[in-house]
Amino acid sequence: MRRQKRQARSIGRIFPVPSNHHPQPSPTVEKAAPVSPLKVLFLMRGEMRAANITAKPFCQNVLDAAQADLALAIHNHQNIDYLKQGNLFYRRAKYIWDFNQQNKDLDTLYDQAQAELGATSAWRSLLSKINGLFLGGLKRPPNNQQSQTAIIWYNLYHMLKMLRQQQLLSKYTWFIIGRTDLLFKIPHFSLELLDPGFIYFPDGQYWGGLPDRYIIVSSKYIEVFLGFLEYLLLEPAAFYNSLLKHHYNYQSLNIEMVLQWLVMAHNLKGKVRVYPYTHFAVRAKNDVTTWATGTWRPELGFYVKYPSEYSSFLRYKEIIRKQTDWKPAFFKNWRTKGGYRLRLRSFR
């Protein structure tokens, strides 16, 4: 562990990326509440999927409710036209961290990241040892994965690189990691309800580990959750041996299991809290997806990607109608009532 900490400090290099973006306030968003002493940065990863459906509710019920700044860590792909059209995510963003993926496959991006880190490990050896979706999108003939999970790890790596470059790790108290296709119809809780000594996940969509679509983490632990690719490229053998040590099924490893592994590897088992799952992923009619296509809901006018998420939203929307309906007990008590402790009982 000491070696890992020293290694993490040694790779905190600065990479020059131009940033001349000046965010504009949206005239369609309600006026924000009085300024909170907490500094919150929402880290939005991936593509601008479902932006025409989710952007306005997100700005009203998350950015303004949580009094957060927005950073877009996006890759230059087929949906880059959303930015050119000046969508609401773009207008509200304080930071735009684009990386050009055009004409670059994921293997090239991983090699580029390894070169930036000054690493020489044979990380590709993992592709023949570990199956599952956690590195989907990398070349692994003849068993190439349909998913594009590997781009998520690069997205998080890119976020961490930019946070270090712009010296933002110490500027913010809290970081929220999410994506554009999550629809927020319920006001977000104030992060003043949370303890920065803990890590917060919505209670659902575990898939054998911890849910990856929405993570709330303080500055104390943010590098743990953004730095997985650094560790993978620097210490692939150590990662594989740790999977064996903790009895993970490396033949069906997914992103949720890797998040759980991060918690266990950093001795953070007792630092996780869960809370009611109140958002749900959606897909616009013409949006491209590499995984779940969802169910068309004509009464809504879009696809609901995961019915269990939508069911959870329907369950809580009558209980949590305004921000002040969130109570501290929703976070403290959910650790014992929710599924997290049950899913980690093998590590007791």
N, C-alpha and C positions, 0 to 999 in steps of 0.2 A: 504493500500500500504506500509506504514512503517513497518507493521508487516511482510509483504511478504519479504521486503528487509532484515530485521533482520534474517528472517528464511533462506533466501538464503545464507547469510553469515555464518550462523551456520552449514550448511550442507556441507561446503567446506572441507571435510575431505580428507585425503590422504590414498590411498589404494595401497599396494605394488604389482606391476605386473612386472615380469621380462622383461627386454628389452635389449637384447644383439645383436640386429640386426645392421649391418653396411651396409648402402646402397652403391650400385655400380653404377657408371654412365653407361648409355647405349651407346654402340658404334654406334647405328643406329640412334640416335637423333641428330638433327642439333645443332651446337654450340649456347649456350645461348647468349643473348644480354648483354651489360655491366650491372654491378650490379646496381639495383635500391636501393634507400635509404629505400623504403618500404619493410617490411617483410611480406610475404604472406604464409599462410599455407592452402593447399587444404586438406579437410577432406573427405576422400572417405569412404562411408558407404556400408554395405551389403555384397553381394557375388561377386565373380569374374566373373559375367555374361558378355558374349560377349567380354572378354578380348582380344582374338585373333583378333578381328575386331577393337576395339577402342583404344587399348593401345598406339600404335605408334602415331596416330594422336593426341591423348590426350597429350602425352609427348611433341610433337612438337608444337602444337597449343595452349596448355594451360600452362603446367608447364614451358616450356622455354619462351613462349611469355609473361606470367605474372610473370616470375622469381619467381616461387613458390616452396616451399618444399611440400612434399607429406606425408600424414599420412593415413594408411589403418586401418580402424576400421572394422574388419571383424569378422564373426562368423564361427566357425568350423563346416562346413556343407558338403554337398556332393561335392561342388566345391573346397574344400580345396586342391585337387590335383593340381590345377593351381599353387599354391604357391610352391609345391614340385617340379614342373617342372621349377621353376624359371622364371615366366613370367616377362614382362617388368614393369608392375605395381610394382611388388615385388622388382625388381632391382633398381627402381628409388625411392622407398619409403625411407624416412628418419626415419619414425616411423612405427612400425608394432604393432597394438593393437588388438590382437586376443582374443576372448573369446570362451570358449568351450561350444557349445550348444548341443553337443552330449549327448543323454540320459537325456536331460532337456527340458521339454516343456516350453512354454512361461509363463504359470502361475507360474512355479517354479522360472524362472528368475525374474519375478516381485516380488515375495515373497522375493527372495534373495536381490533385490535392496531395498525393504522396510526395511529389517533387517539392511542393511548397513547404511541406513539413520536414523535408530533408531525410525522409525515411527510405529504407531499402528492403524492407521485409517482403517476403513472398506471400502477400495477402491473398492472391488468387488460389492458393492451395486450399483455402476454406471452401471454395466453390465445389470441390470434389468431395468434401467431407460433410458439409451441412446442406440439407435440402430445406424445403419450405419456402416461404415467401419473403423472408427478411432481406434478401438481396436480389429480389426480382427485378429484371430489366438488364442485368449484367449477362454477358455471353457465357452460357454454360451448356454447350451442345453435348448430347442431343436433347437435353431437358431444360431448354430455355423457359423461364417463367412468364406467364401472361401478365402478372402484376408489374408495377413500376416502383416497388418499394425502395429500391436503391436510390432513387432520386430524392426521396424524403431525407435520407441520411445526408446526402450532399446538400440539400436545402438547409438543414440544421447546421451543418459545417459552415456554410456560407454566412448564415446569421451570426454565428460565433465570431467568425473572422471580421465581420463588419462591426460588431459590438466592440471588439477589441480595438479595431482601427480608429473608431470614432470615440473611444474611451467612454462608453455608455454603461459598462457593467456596474460601475459604482454610482452612476447617476440615478438609477431607478431602484426602487424598493422591491417591486414585483414585476415579473414577466409572465405574460400569458401566451402560450403557443397554440395557434389554431389555424383554421383554413377558411377559405371564402365561401364554401358551399354549406356552411352551418347556418341555419335559420334560427334567429333569436326572437321569439315572440313574447318572452317573459323578461322583465327587467333584470339585469345582472345585479348581483349583490355587491355591496361596498366591500372593498378589500380590507377595510378597517376591521371587519369581522374575523379576519384570518390572522394566524400566528406565523410570522416569517420563519419560524423554526420547523415548519412542516411543509409538505408538498400536497397539492390538492388535485384530485381527479373526480370527474363525474362518475356516479355509481352505475355503471352499465357498460356493455360492449367490451367485456374483459378478454374474451377469446384466449383463455389460458394464461393471461398476464395482466397488464394494466392498459386501460384505454388510451389510444394515441391521438385521438382527434382534438382533445382539449386538455391542456396541462397548465396549472397555475403554480409557479415556483418563484421563490424569492431569490434575490441576488446571491444569497449564500449557496444555492444549489444549482443555479442556472447552467453553469458550465458542465455539470454532470450530465444534463439532458441534451445539451447541444453538442457535446464533445465526443459522442460515440464513434463517429467516423475517424477522428484522430486516433482514438485508442485502437480501432480495428486495423488501421493502416500501420500503426507503430508496433502493435503487439498482437498480431493475429494468433500466434500459438498460445499466448496467455489467455486470450478470449476463449479459444476452443477448449483448453484445459479447464477453465472455469465453468464452462457449460457442463462438462463431464462431472466436475466436482459437485455441482448443485443439481445433478440428475435431470437436466433438461433433455427433452426429446429433440435432438438436433436434426432429426429427419423430417420434422414438421415445424421448424422454427418460424415464427412470425414476428412482426414489429411489436405486438403487445408483450410477447415473451421476452423480447430484448429489453423493453422498458422495465419489466419486472427484474430482469437480470441486473440492470443498472442499479436498481434500488438495493438488491441483495449484495452486489459487489462493493458498494460504497457504505455498507452497514446502515442503511436508511430504512430498514423494515419498519421500525417503530415511528417513522417520521411521515407516514402517509395517512392522509385523511380523504374521505369521499363525501360527496354531497349530492343532492337530488339532480338527476339528469333531466335538464329542461330544454335543451336545444335538439335539433334534428337535421340531418344532412338531406339536401334536396338536389335535384338535377333539372336544369331547364330542358326544354324539348329537343333542342339541337346541340346540347353539350355532349362532347365526346368523353367517354370514360373507359378506363382499362380494367375496371373491376365491377362492382355492383351497379347494375343499370337502374334498379329501383322499380317501384310500382306507380303507374300513372294514376293520379288522382284528379279527375275532371273537375271536382268541386273546388280544388285548389289551383288548378292550372299548371301543375308541374309534377315531376316524379318525386316520391318519397323514397329515399335510397334504402333505409333500414326501418321496417315497420315497428320494431321494438322501441326504437328511439322515439318515433312519433307517438306510440302508446304511452311512453313515459311522459312526454310533453302534455298529452291530454290529461293524464292523471294529476299533474301538478299545476296546470294553468288555472284551476279553480282554487288552489290553495295559495299560490304566489301570484298576486295580481299587481303588486307594486313593490318597489325595492325594499320598503320597510317591513314587508311580510317575511323577508329572510331573517332567521333567528340563529344565534350562535349554536343552539342545540342541533341545528341541521348538519353542522360540520363535526362537532365533537361526538355525537351519538352515532353517526352513520358508520363509523369504523367498526362498531360491534354489530350493528344491525344489517349493514350492507354485506356484499360478498367478498370484500378484500381479505379479511382475516381468514375466511374459510379457504380461499385460494392459496394462501401462503402457509397453511398449517403444516405442510411437509418440511418447512424450514425452521420449525420451532426447536 
